[in-house]
Amino acid sequence: MKSLLIAGTGTGVGKTAVACGLANSARLRLMAVGVCKPVESGCREMDGQLIPEDACKLLRASQSGQPMDEACPWRFAAPLAPTVAARIAGATVDADAVVQSVLQVVEKFSMTIVEPAGGLLSPLAEGLDSLELAVRAKLPMVLVAPDRLGVINQVLLCERAIETAGAELLGIVLNRVDGRYDPAIEFNEAEIQRLAKAPILSSISFQDIAEPAPWISLESADRLLDAILSK
């Protein structure tokens, strides 16, 4: 089985919806699937505890039974980049510790889905971003990109950075993050297929977000998981 890192071209592109959908699909296939969001900021406080919304969704989708301290070891309140949120909280996040926390989860499960915070080069800790985490943990990557104007440039820049770093990019997920019409949608997939080296693994429409679960539908997730496992 493959463990993988779900990266994004930026924040708010639907990484969590894709990661949760994959975890749910793998679980229903009776795979031993683990999840990890090593650092999460913007956590809400409840009864004196910081609740990481994305990590909670991942645990719900995977039904892995992991303790929160394993699924999301570093949690901060400020809705900012993790390094900034950590400084506001008077804390530091050690890059080596983040990598080790991810590897410990990878070693426990036949498939682990890692979803770092923010975009590809958003800092998770001092000297560590999503791309460097993928390199150090030897995790192949799936890149989630918003299907709207400007995505071609974003995908090609991310692909070039991934290639330069020597990481493995399995493919791209185009995600229509809202229901607004954008004429670029008519052309994005074909242009990315023409220009990018990595394949488009899936194109997800706004209607593919399953309710009441806040992640992509099982049908979309199954197709994506099949495409990933075939690599």
Secondary structure as a PSIPRED ss2 file (coil, helix, strand):
# PSIPRED VFORMAT (PSIPRED V4.0)

   1 M C   1.000  0.000  0.000
   2 K C   1.000  0.000  0.000
   3 S C   1.000  0.000  0.000
   4 L E   0.000  0.000  1.000
   5 L E   0.000  0.000  1.000
   6 I E   0.000  0.000  1.000
   7 A E   0.000  0.000  1.000
   8 G E   0.000  0.000  1.000
   9 T C   1.000  0.000  0.000
  10 G C   1.000  0.000  0.000
  11 T C   1.000  0.000  0.000
  12 G C   1.000  0.000  0.000
  13 V C   1.000  0.000  0.000
  14 G C   1.000  0.000  0.000
  15 K H   0.000  1.000  0.000
  16 T H   0.000  1.000  0.000
  17 A H   0.000  1.000  0.000
  18 V H   0.000  1.000  0.000
  19 A H   0.000  1.000  0.000
  20 C H   0.000  1.000  0.000
  21 G H   0.000  1.000  0.000
  22 L H   0.000  1.000  0.000
  23 A H   0.000  1.000  0.000
  24 N H   0.000  1.000  0.000
  25 S H   0.000  1.000  0.000
  26 A H   0.000  1.000  0.000
  27 R H   0.000  1.000  0.000
  28 L H   0.000  1.000  0.000
  29 R C   1.000  0.000  0.000
  30 L C   1.000  0.000  0.000
  31 M C   1.000  0.000  0.000
  32 A C   1.000  0.000  0.000
  33 V E   0.000  0.000  1.000
  34 G E   0.000  0.000  1.000
  35 V E   0.000  0.000  1.000
  36 C E   0.000  0.000  1.000
  37 K C   1.000  0.000  0.000
  38 P C   1.000  0.000  0.000
  39 V E   0.000  0.000  1.000
  40 E E   0.000  0.000  1.000
  41 S C   1.000  0.000  0.000
  42 G C   1.000  0.000  0.000
  43 C C   1.000  0.000  0.000
  44 R E   0.000  0.000  1.000
  45 E E   0.000  0.000  1.000
  46 M E   0.000  0.000  1.000
  47 D C   1.000  0.000  0.000
  48 G C   1.000  0.000  0.000
  49 Q E   0.000  0.000  1.000
  50 L E   0.000  0.000  1.000
  51 I E   0.000  0.000  1.000
  52 P C   1.000  0.000  0.000
  53 E H   0.000  1.000  0.000
  54 D H   0.000  1.000  0.000
  55 A H   0.000  1.000  0.000
  56 C H   0.000  1.000  0.000
  57 K H   0.000  1.000  0.000
  58 L H   0.000  1.000  0.000
  59 L H   0.000  1.000  0.000
  60 R H   0.000  1.000  0.000
  61 A H   0.000  1.000  0.000
  62 S H   0.000  1.000  0.000
  63 Q C   1.000  0.000  0.000
  64 S C   1.000  0.000  0.000
  65 G C   1.000  0.000  0.000
  66 Q C   1.000  0.000  0.000
  67 P C   1.000  0.000  0.000
  68 M H   0.000  1.000  0.000
  69 D H   0.000  1.000  0.000
  70 E H   0.000  1.000  0.000
  71 A H   0.000  1.000  0.000
  72 C C   1.000  0.000  0.000
  73 P C   1.000  0.000  0.000
  74 W E   0.000  0.000  1.000
  75 R E   0.000  0.000  1.000
  76 F C   1.000  0.000  0.000
  77 A C   1.000  0.000  0.000
  78 A C   1.000  0.000  0.000
  79 P C   1.000  0.000  0.000
  80 L C   1.000  0.000  0.000
  81 A C   1.000  0.000  0.000
  82 P H   0.000  1.000  0.000
  83 T H   0.000  1.000  0.000
  84 V H   0.000  1.000  0.000
  85 A H   0.000  1.000  0.000
  86 A H   0.000  1.000  0.000
  87 R H   0.000  1.000  0.000
  88 I H   0.000  1.000  0.000
  89 A C   1.000  0.000  0.000
  90 G C   1.000  0.000  0.000
  91 A C   1.000  0.000  0.000
  92 T C   1.000  0.000  0.000
  93 V C   1.000  0.000  0.000
  94 D C   1.000  0.000  0.000
  95 A H   0.000  1.000  0.000
  96 D H   0.000  1.000  0.000
  97 A H   0.000  1.000  0.000
  98 V H   0.000  1.000  0.000
  99 V H   0.000  1.000  0.000
 100 Q H   0.000  1.000  0.000
 101 S H   0.000  1.000  0.000
 102 V H   0.000  1.000  0.000
 103 L H   0.000  1.000  0.000
 104 Q H   0.000  1.000  0.000
 105 V H   0.000  1.000  0.000
 106 V H   0.000  1.000  0.000
 107 E H   0.000  1.000  0.000
 108 K H   0.000  1.000  0.000
 109 F C   1.000  0.000  0.000
 110 S C   1.000  0.000  0.000
 111 M E   0.000  0.000  1.000
 112 T E   0.000  0.000  1.000
 113 I E   0.000  0.000  1.000
 114 V E   0.000  0.000  1.000
 115 E C   1.000  0.000  0.000
 116 P C   1.000  0.000  0.000
 117 A C   1.000  0.000  0.000
 118 G C   1.000  0.000  0.000
 119 G C   1.000  0.000  0.000
 120 L C   1.000  0.000  0.000
 121 L C   1.000  0.000  0.000
 122 S C   1.000  0.000  0.000
 123 P E   0.000  0.000  1.000
 124 L E   0.000  0.000  1.000
 125 A E   0.000  0.000  1.000
 126 E C   1.000  0.000  0.000
 127 G C   1.000  0.000  0.000
 128 L E   0.000  0.000  1.000
 129 D E   0.000  0.000  1.000
 130 S H   0.000  1.000  0.000
 131 L H   0.000  1.000  0.000
 132 E H   0.000  1.000  0.000
 133 L H   0.000  1.000  0.000
 134 A H   0.000  1.000  0.000
 135 V H   0.000  1.000  0.000
 136 R H   0.000  1.000  0.000
 137 A H   0.000  1.000  0.000
 138 K C   1.000  0.000  0.000
 139 L C   1.000  0.000  0.000
 140 P C   1.000  0.000  0.000
 141 M E   0.000  0.000  1.000
 142 V E   0.000  0.000  1.000
 143 L E   0.000  0.000  1.000
 144 V E   0.000  0.000  1.000
 145 A E   0.000  0.000  1.000
 146 P E   0.000  0.000  1.000
 147 D C   1.000  0.000  0.000
 148 R C   1.000  0.000  0.000
 149 L C   1.000  0.000  0.000
 150 G C   1.000  0.000  0.000
 151 V H   0.000  1.000  0.000
 152 I H   0.000  1.000  0.000
 153 N H   0.000  1.000  0.000
 154 Q H   0.000  1.000  0.000
 155 V H   0.000  1.000  0.000
 156 L H   0.000  1.000  0.000
 157 L H   0.000  1.000  0.000
 158 C H   0.000  1.000  0.000
 159 E H   0.000  1.000  0.000
 160 R H   0.000  1.000  0.000
 161 A H   0.000  1.000  0.000
 162 I H   0.000  1.000  0.000
 163 E H   0.000  1.000  0.000
 164 T H   0.000  1.000  0.000
 165 A H   0.000  1.000  0.000
 166 G C   1.000  0.000  0.000
 167 A C   1.000  0.000  0.000
 168 E C   1.000  0.000  0.000
 169 L E   0.000  0.000  1.000
 170 L E   0.000  0.000  1.000
 171 G E   0.000  0.000  1.000
 172 I E   0.000  0.000  1.000
 173 V E   0.000  0.000  1.000
 174 L E   0.000  0.000  1.000
 175 N E   0.000  0.000  1.000
 176 R C   1.000  0.000  0.000
 177 V C   1.000  0.000  0.000
 178 D C   1.000  0.000  0.000
 179 G C   1.000  0.000  0.000
 180 R C   1.000  0.000  0.000
 181 Y C   1.000  0.000  0.000
 182 D C   1.000  0.000  0.000
 183 P C   1.000  0.000  0.000
 184 A C   1.000  0.000  0.000
 185 I H   0.000  1.000  0.000
 186 E H   0.000  1.000  0.000
 187 F H   0.000  1.000  0.000
 188 N H   0.000  1.000  0.000
 189 E H   0.000  1.000  0.000
 190 A H   0.000  1.000  0.000
 191 E H   0.000  1.000  0.000
 192 I H   0.000  1.000  0.000
 193 Q H   0.000  1.000  0.000
 194 R H   0.000  1.000  0.000
 195 L H   0.000  1.000  0.000
 196 A C   1.000  0.000  0.000
 197 K C   1.000  0.000  0.000
 198 A C   1.000  0.000  0.000
 199 P C   1.000  0.000  0.000
 200 I E   0.000  0.000  1.000
 201 L E   0.000  0.000  1.000
 202 S E   0.000  0.000  1.000
 203 S E   0.000  0.000  1.000
 204 I E   0.000  0.000  1.000
 205 S C   1.000  0.000  0.000
 206 F H   0.000  1.000  0.000
 207 Q H   0.000  1.000  0.000
 208 D H   0.000  1.000  0.000
 209 I E   0.000  0.000  1.000
 210 A E   0.000  0.000  1.000
 211 E C   1.000  0.000  0.000
 212 P C   1.000  0.000  0.000
 213 A C   1.000  0.000  0.000
 214 P C   1.000  0.000  0.000
 215 W E   0.000  0.000  1.000
 216 I E   0.000  0.000  1.000
 217 S C   1.000  0.000  0.000
 218 L H   0.000  1.000  0.000
 219 E H   0.000  1.000  0.000
 220 S H   0.000  1.000  0.000
 221 A H   0.000  1.000  0.000
 222 D H   0.000  1.000  0.000
 223 R H   0.000  1.000  0.000
 224 L H   0.000  1.000  0.000
 225 L H   0.000  1.000  0.000
 226 D H   0.000  1.000  0.000
 227 A H   0.000  1.000  0.000
 228 I H   0.000  1.000  0.000
 229 L H   0.000  1.000  0.000
 230 S C   1.000  0.000  0.000
 231 K C   1.000  0.000  0.000
